[in-house]
Amino acid sequence: MAKWGMVIDLDRCTGCEACVVACRAENNLPVVGPEESAKGRQLNWIRVERYWEGEFPDVRARFMPVLCQQCDSAPCEPVCPTYATYNNPEGLNAQVYNRCVGTRFCANNCPYTVRVFNWFDPHWEEPLDQQLNPDVSIRSKGIMEKCTFCVQRIRRARHGAEEAERDLQDGDIQPACVQSCPADAMVFGDLEDKDSRVSKRARSRRAFHSMEELGTKPSVVYLREDEWSEE
C-alpha cells in the first residue's frame, strides 16, 4: 500500500502561482469575482504565502505554497459530525462531499487554514463551462472543500497500470500543482518507496514539517532554503 506525500523545495519556489491556477482548472474551482474578493473571500485549495528574509536593504522575498497537509493525525477528522473527512489507507485526508453538511468544525480545527467553505452556487458562463474536468464533481453550496492530492489522477494512473498489467512507477502520478510547477519545486510520490524521488527529497537534511510541534504528522514535507545545497 502506498503512502502518498509531497515535498516542496522552498529554495526553488518562485511564487509564480502556476500551481494555484492549475489546481483551479483541474478541480473545477469557480472564480469568486471582484466583489467577493473585496470582502476577503476566496475558494483556493492551495495558496502561496509570501514572507521576507533579511533586513533592508538586504531583504529577499520568499514563497511557501500551502495546501492540505494530509495529516496522519488530522485535527479536522474527529470533530466532523458526519464522518465526511477521514484518513484513508494511503494516507490521504479524504473528503466525502455528499456527507458534508457544512458545519465548518473541520475548518475551525485546522491549524493550516487550508479548508474552505463553499458559500455560493458555482456558475460558469458559456463557453467556460466547456473547460470543466469531467473526472471531478461540481460541488454544491454549503459544503467544505480541500485539496486531496488530485485523487482522481491517482485512481486514473492506478487503473492504467492495472490495464497494462504492471505496477505503478515513480512519476506515474502527478497532481496538477506538481505538473505545472516550472521550477520543479514540488515532487509527489510514495513516501514508503525508498527509491522514489519524493522519498529521497524527504530525507534531506533540509526537510521539515509545517507546525511540526502540533504533532499532526503531515504528509507534506518542506525543504528549507539553502543556496549551497541541491537536495
C-alpha positions in Angstrom: 0.0 0.0 0.0 1.4 3.4 -1.0 1.8 6.3 1.4 1.3 9.4 -0.8 3.3 12.5 0.1 4.7 15.7 -1.4 7.9 17.6 -1.0 8.1 21.3 -1.7 11.5 22.9 -2.1 11.2 26.5 -0.8 14.6 27.3 -2.4 13.2 26.6 -5.8 9.7 28.2 -5.5 9.5 31.5 -7.3 5.9 32.4 -6.2 4.6 32.3 -9.8 1.3 30.7 -8.6 1.2 28.3 -11.6 0.2 25.6 -9.1 -2.8 27.7 -7.9 -4.1 28.2 -11.5 -3.5 24.5 -12.3 -5.4 23.4 -9.2 -8.4 25.6 -10.1 -8.5 24.2 -13.6 -8.1 20.6 -12.6 -10.6 20.6 -9.7 -13.4 22.8 -11.1 -12.9 25.7 -8.7 -15.0 28.7 -9.6 -13.7 32.3 -9.6 -15.5 34.2 -6.8 -15.3 37.6 -8.6 -14.1 41.1 -7.6 -17.0 41.8 -5.2 -16.4 38.6 -3.1 -12.6 39.1 -3.3 -13.0 42.6 -1.9 -14.7 41.0 1.1 -11.7 38.8 1.6 -13.4 35.6 0.4 -11.6 33.0 -1.8 -12.0 29.4 -2.9 -8.4 28.4 -3.4 -7.3 24.9 -2.4 -3.7 26.0 -2.4 -2.2 29.4 -1.7 1.3 30.8 -1.9 2.4 32.6 1.3 4.9 35.4 0.9 7.4 36.4 3.6 10.5 38.4 3.8 14.0 37.3 4.8 16.8 39.6 6.0 16.7 43.3 6.8 16.5 46.3 4.5 18.3 46.9 2.1 19.5 43.2 2.1 16.0 41.8 2.0 14.7 38.9 -0.1 11.1 37.7 -0.8 10.4 34.1 -0.1 7.4 32.0 -1.0 5.7 29.0 0.6 2.9 27.0 -1.1 0.4 25.9 1.5 -2.2 23.1 0.8 -3.9 20.4 2.8 -1.0 18.7 4.7 -2.8 15.3 4.6 -2.1 14.8 8.3 -1.9 11.3 9.7 -3.3 12.7 13.0 -5.6 15.3 11.4 -7.3 17.6 13.9 -10.1 18.1 11.4 -11.3 14.5 11.4 -12.5 13.8 15.0 -14.7 17.0 15.0 -16.7 16.1 11.9 -20.3 15.0 13.0 -21.0 13.2 9.7 -17.6 11.5 9.2 -17.3 13.3 5.9 -13.5 13.5 6.3 -11.3 10.6 7.3 -7.8 9.2 6.8 -7.8 6.6 4.1 -5.3 3.6 3.9 -3.0 5.5 1.5 -2.5 8.5 3.9 -4.9 10.9 2.2 -7.2 13.0 4.3 -10.2 12.2 2.1 -13.3 14.4 1.8 -16.7 12.8 1.1 -18.7 15.8 -0.3 -22.2 14.2 -0.2 -21.8 13.6 3.5 -20.7 17.1 4.4 -23.3 19.4 5.9 -21.1 22.4 6.2 -20.7 22.8 9.9 -17.2 24.2 9.4 -16.0 22.4 12.5 -13.1 21.0 10.4 -12.0 24.4 9.2 -12.0 25.8 12.7 -9.9 22.9 13.9 -7.4 23.0 11.0 -4.2 24.9 12.1 -3.1 25.3 8.5 -6.4 27.0 7.4 -6.5 25.0 4.2 -10.2 24.1 4.2 -12.6 26.4 2.5 -16.4 26.7 2.8 -18.4 26.9 -0.5 -20.8 29.7 0.4 -22.4 30.2 -3.1 -23.5 28.1 -6.0 -20.8 27.9 -8.7 -21.7 29.1 -12.1 -19.7 29.2 -15.3 -20.8 31.3 -18.3 -20.6 29.8 -21.7 -18.2 28.8 -23.2 -16.3 28.5 -19.9 -18.5 25.6 -18.9 -16.7 23.5 -21.6 -13.4 23.6 -19.6 -14.8 21.7 -16.6 -13.0 18.5 -15.7 -15.4 15.5 -16.1 -13.4 13.5 -13.6 -14.2 15.9 -10.8 -17.6 16.7 -9.3 -19.2 20.1 -9.2 -19.6 20.8 -5.5 -22.8 22.3 -4.3 -23.4 25.3 -2.0 -22.9 24.7 1.7 -20.0 22.2 1.9 -16.3 22.2 2.9 -13.7 21.8 0.1 -10.0 20.9 0.2 -7.0 19.5 -1.6 -6.9 15.7 -2.0 -3.6 15.4 -3.9 -5.8 15.2 -7.1 -7.2 11.8 -6.0 -8.8 11.4 -9.5 -5.3 11.3 -11.1 -4.2 8.7 -8.6 -7.1 6.5 -9.5 -6.6 7.0 -13.2 -2.9 6.1 -13.0 -3.7 3.0 -11.0 -6.3 1.8 -13.5 -3.9 2.5 -16.3 -1.2 0.4 -14.6 -3.7 -2.4 -14.0 -4.7 -2.4 -17.6 -1.1 -2.6 -18.7 -0.5 -5.4 -16.1 2.3 -3.6 -14.3 3.0 -1.9 -11.0 2.7 1.8 -10.6 6.0 3.5 -11.3 7.6 6.5 -9.6 6.4 9.6 -11.6 3.2 7.9 -13.0 1.1 10.2 -10.8 1.5 14.0 -10.9 -1.1 16.2 -9.2 -2.0 19.3 -11.2 0.2 21.6 -9.0 3.3 19.4 -9.4 2.8 19.0 -13.1 2.5 22.8 -13.6 5.5 23.9 -11.5 8.1 25.4 -13.8 10.8 25.4 -11.1 10.4 21.7 -10.2 9.9 22.8 -6.6 7.1 20.2 -6.0 7.6 16.5 -6.1 4.9 13.9 -5.4 5.0 10.1 -4.9 5.1 7.2 -2.5 7.0 8.1 0.7 7.2 4.3 1.6 9.3 3.7 -1.6 12.8 4.4 -0.5 13.9 4.8 -4.2 11.2 7.3 -5.1 12.2 10.8 -5.8 9.8 12.2 -3.2 11.2 9.8 -0.5 14.8 10.8 -1.3 14.0 14.5 -1.0 12.0 13.9 2.2 15.2 12.5 3.8 17.1 15.7 3.0 18.9 17.5 5.9 16.8 20.5 4.9 13.4 18.7 5.4 10.9 20.0 7.9 7.1 19.9 8.5 5.0 23.0 8.9 4.0 23.5 12.6 5.6 20.2 13.5 5.3 20.9 17.2 1.5 20.3 16.9 2.0 16.6 16.2 -0.4 16.4 13.2 2.1 14.2 11.3 1.7 15.9 7.9 2.5 14.1 4.6 3.7 17.4 3.0 7.5 18.0 3.6 9.1 21.3 3.1 12.8 21.9 2.3 14.5 24.9 3.9 16.2 27.5 1.7 19.9 26.6 1.2 21.7 28.1 -1.7 24.6 25.7 -1.3 22.6 22.5 -1.5 20.8 20.7 -4.3 18.9 18.4 -2.1 
